[in-house]
Amino acid sequence: MKNIKPRLIRLFKEGYCTPQISKIAKEIKEPSTTIHYNIKKLEEEGAIRTYKAVFDYKKIDEGFCVYLFIKLTAKAGAYPDRIVGELAKYEKVESADLLAGEWDMILKVRTEDQDEFYDLLKSILAREGIEKTTSLISLRQVKTEFVLL
């Protein structure tokens, strides 16, 4: 049998998931048609942007999680949206946020191990506009995407 696991994981990360309407209907004791209608309405309003799977990241070789704080140079600080947008495109960046305070942005990064993170960090540090970074390594994730692990 073909191993399509890596392709499935990539698609799930990109939002190729659907709500389990019959399971939801059973849980909240409402007809499936009512659930479907309300979900469609939430989607049309933009309240639901996508659906995605919640992974046990160790089992998909992305168990090394780092929060990377980034300080921009004064010149780059004038256009932080552009820089955070570019960094958000990195495959291993799970989330990217602009911050107020001492740091300008934070990236949540998932890699297989510290060596892969180090390679990613070097490519980020090589970018123009990055003044300094600080990395905080997650020792154990307890809750993600509103799901207790």
N, C-alpha and C positions, 0 to 999 in steps of 0.2 A: 504494500500500500504506500502511496506517495505521502511524504511528509510536507504538508502545506502549513504547518503550525506557524512558521515565521510570517508567511503572507497573511494568515488569519489575524495574528496579533497586530500587524501593521494596519489592516483594515479596521479592526476594532478600535484602535487608537484614533483613527481618522473619523470615527463616528458611524461606522457601518453596524449599528446595533438598533434594535427596535424594542419598544416597550412590550412587556408580556401582558397584553390586555386581558386575557382570560384569568390570569393569576391575580391581577389587580382587581378585577371585577369580583372575584371570589373573596378577596381580602376585605374589600370595603362594602361588599354586599350591594352592588349596583349592576345593572345590565351592561353587557359588553358594548352595546351601541352607545350608551351614555358615556362610558369611559372613552371610547374612540372619539366621539364628538368633542369632548372636553380636551382631550390631548391634542386633537387637530387645531382647536381654537388657541390653545397655549402656543403651539408651533407657529400659527399664523400671526399671533401677536408678538412673536419674537422672544417670548418668555422662556421657551425651550429652544436652545440653539443647536444642540446635537445630543446624541446618545452615545455613551461609551462604556466599555467594559471596565470593571475594577479588577486589577490583577494582583496576584501574589508575585511581586516583582522578582523575588529570588528564583522563582520557577521559570521565568522567561529571561534570565541572565541580565537583569537590570536591578540587582539588589543593592548596588552602591549608590546611595542617595546623598546629594550634597546641596546645601543652600549657599549660593554664591552671591555675596554682596559686591556691588560694583560702584566705584566712585569715578565719575567722568572728569575730564579736564574742563577748565573753565570754558574753553571754546566749544567743546562738544556738549556742554551742559545747556547750550542755547537750543539744541535740537535733540533732546533725549528720546522723543517718540520715534525718530528715525533709527537711532541706534538700538533701542530695545526691540523694535520691530525686526531689525536684521538679526539680532541675537535669538529672537524667538523662533526663527526659521531653522536653527540648528536642530537636527533630528533628536538629539539627546536632551534637549531642553523641554521639560514638561510644562513649566509655567514661567512667565516673565511679567514682572510688575514694576512700575515706576513708584518711587518712594518719596516721601518728604522726610527731611532730617539729614543725618550725617551721611547716609548712603543714597545714591541716586536710583539704583535699581537692585532687584533681587531676582535671581534665576533659580529655579528648582531643577536640578540636573539628575538624571538617572543613567548610570553606566554599569557595565558588568563588574568593573573593579577600579581600584585607584589608578592603575596604569592608563586605562581608557579615559578616566577623568583628567589625568595629567595632560594627556594629548589634547583634549578639548580645551583645557585651561590655557595651554600654550597658544592655541589658535585664537582664543579670545583676547589674551594679553597682547598679541601681535597686532590687534586692530588699533587703528588710530582713534584717539579720544578716550581710551581707557587709562585712567590715572593709577588706580590701585584696586585690589580685590581682597576679600576675606572669605574663606571657605569654612562652613560649619557642616561637619559630617553627621548625618543622622545615624544613630546607633540602632534604633528600632522604631519602625513606624507602627503606631497603635491604632490610628484612624486615618482613613483617606476617603475622599469623595463622600463624606458623611457615612461611611461604613466602618464599623469597628472591626479590627482584624484579630 
